């Protein structure tokens, strides 16, 4: 058997290790689902423990580990985002159309904000 092609690059493998550590830290700091807290028609006492990370801008490249764009989510809240994309976007649980996985736009936005 010859050389095998890795399923995941070495760089992505490193990112995934970093992500797993940051993910656990984030969930300790944000124990309840932040998604359910944003949904207006849920009772205010509705609290699920967060078990997942929702990436509001995507997971490509540096976005995977950029916790500025994370929301702590329970499985139900994560499902709700996927099944209600219009409402999720209105609640800013998903970025604007055309900005998904766009790290360049994030850098441009940061530069604009720094100048103002």
C-alpha positions in Angstrom: 0.0 0.0 0.0 1.3 3.4 -1.0 1.1 6.8 0.5 -2.3 7.7 1.8 -3.9 11.1 1.4 -4.8 12.6 4.8 -8.5 13.3 5.3 -7.6 16.5 7.2 -4.6 18.7 6.6 -2.0 19.1 9.3 -3.0 22.8 9.7 -6.7 21.9 10.0 -5.9 19.2 12.5 -4.0 21.8 14.7 -7.0 24.1 14.4 -9.4 21.3 15.5 -7.3 20.6 18.6 -7.4 24.3 19.4 -11.1 24.5 18.7 -11.9 21.5 21.0 -10.1 23.3 23.9 -11.6 26.7 23.3 -15.1 25.1 22.8 -15.0 23.5 26.3 -13.9 26.8 27.9 -16.6 28.7 26.0 -19.3 26.3 27.1 -18.1 26.6 30.8 -18.4 30.4 30.5 -21.7 30.2 28.7 -23.6 27.3 30.2 -27.1 28.1 28.9 -28.3 28.2 25.3 -27.9 31.7 23.9 -30.0 30.9 20.9 -33.1 30.0 22.9 -32.7 33.3 24.8 -33.0 35.2 21.6 -36.1 33.5 20.3 -39.0 36.0 21.2 -41.8 33.5 21.5 -40.1 31.2 24.0 -40.9 31.8 27.7 -38.1 33.7 29.5 -37.6 30.9 31.9 -36.9 28.5 29.1 -33.3 27.4 29.7 -31.5 24.5 28.2 -27.9 23.7 28.9 -25.7 24.5 26.0 -23.9 21.5 24.5 -22.9 22.9 21.1 -21.2 25.9 19.5 -23.1 27.7 16.8 -20.8 29.6 14.4 -22.7 32.7 13.3 -20.3 33.5 10.4 -19.1 30.1 9.4 -16.2 27.7 10.2 -13.7 28.2 7.4 -10.1 29.1 8.2 -9.7 31.3 11.3 -13.5 31.5 11.8 -13.5 28.1 13.3 -11.7 29.3 16.5 -12.9 32.9 16.5 -15.2 33.0 19.6 -16.4 36.5 18.8 -18.8 34.8 16.3 -19.9 31.9 18.5 -23.2 31.3 20.3 -23.6 28.6 23.0 -26.5 26.4 21.8 -28.5 23.5 22.9 -29.4 20.9 20.2 -32.9 22.3 19.9 -31.6 25.9 19.4 -29.1 24.8 16.8 -31.9 22.9 15.0 -34.1 26.0 15.1 -31.5 28.1 13.4 -31.2 25.6 10.6 -34.9 25.4 10.1 -35.7 29.1 10.5 -32.9 30.9 8.6 -34.8 34.1 7.9 -35.8 34.6 11.5 -32.3 33.6 12.7 -30.8 36.2 10.4 -33.2 38.8 11.8 -32.0 37.9 15.3 -28.4 38.1 14.1 -27.8 34.4 14.8 -26.6 34.1 11.2 -24.6 36.7 9.4 -26.0 38.6 6.4 -26.3 37.0 3.0 -23.0 36.9 1.2 -20.9 37.1 4.4 -20.9 33.4 5.3 -17.3 32.1 5.6 -16.0 35.5 4.4 -13.0 36.3 6.5 -11.9 39.1 4.2 -15.1 41.0 4.7 -14.6 40.7 8.5 -11.1 42.3 8.2 -12.5 45.2 6.0 -15.3 45.7 8.5 -12.8 45.9 11.4 -10.8 48.5 9.5 -13.9 50.6 8.8 -14.9 50.4 12.5 -11.4 51.4 13.7 -11.5 54.5 11.5 -14.9 55.7 12.8 
